[in-house]
Amino acid sequence: MLSDQGRITHTWMKQNGIWKMIGGMNASYNSLPKHNKVE
């Protein structure tokens, strides 16, 4: 379960094969959950 700090920006969408984070903070590809990296 994400903490209050963590859940702010951990919403991701995949558009045209590229993961994009929906939120106000920066995040790298590596911060995606590992199971979401598998295609």
C-alpha positions in Angstrom: 0.0 0.0 0.0 1.4 3.4 -0.9 1.9 6.0 1.8 0.2 9.4 1.7 3.4 10.8 0.2 3.7 8.1 -2.4 0.2 8.0 -3.8 0.2 11.6 -5.1 1.8 10.9 -8.4 1.7 7.1 -8.9 -0.8 7.0 -11.7 0.5 6.0 -15.1 -1.0 5.8 -18.5 0.5 4.1 -21.6 0.0 6.1 -24.8 1.6 5.1 -28.1 3.8 2.5 -26.3 5.2 5.1 -23.9 4.4 5.2 -20.2 3.4 8.7 -19.0 2.8 9.6 -15.4 -0.3 11.6 -14.5 0.6 13.9 -11.7 2.6 17.0 -10.7 5.9 15.5 -9.8 8.7 14.0 -12.0 9.3 10.3 -12.2 11.6 8.0 -14.1 10.6 4.9 -16.1 12.3 2.9 -13.4 9.7 4.0 -10.8 7.0 2.1 -12.7 5.9 -1.1 -11.0 8.0 -3.9 -12.4 5.0 -5.9 -13.5 3.9 -3.0 -15.6 7.1 -3.1 -17.6 6.3 -6.5 -19.0 4.6 -6.4 -22.4 
